[in-house]
Amino acid sequence: MAKAIPAMYENGVLRPLVPVDLSEHQTVWLQVLPEQTMTELLLLL
């Protein structure tokens, strides 16, 4: 399942700003987009 969620980068760690449905130590792939780019993409939906 692919899902876009907001996250904050703090002290070298990406911290999700919303709850995520992941198992402990589960590996995922990330695509990092600036907030402005993500907002523009959401407006297209």
Contacts in CASP RR format, 6 or more apart in sequence:
PFRMAT RR
TARGET T0000
AUTHOR 0000-0000-0000
METHOD contacts of the structure
MODEL  1
MAKAIPAMYENGVLRPLVPVDLSEHQTVWLQVLPEQTMTELLLLL
4 38 0 8 1.000
4 41 0 8 1.000
5 16 0 8 1.000
5 17 0 8 1.000
5 18 0 8 1.000
5 20 0 8 1.000
6 16 0 8 1.000
6 17 0 8 1.000
6 18 0 8 1.000
6 35 0 8 1.000
6 38 0 8 1.000
7 14 0 8 1.000
7 15 0 8 1.000
7 16 0 8 1.000
7 17 0 8 1.000
8 14 0 8 1.000
8 15 0 8 1.000
8 17 0 8 1.000
9 15 0 8 1.000
14 30 0 8 1.000
14 32 0 8 1.000
22 28 0 8 1.000
33 41 0 8 1.000
END
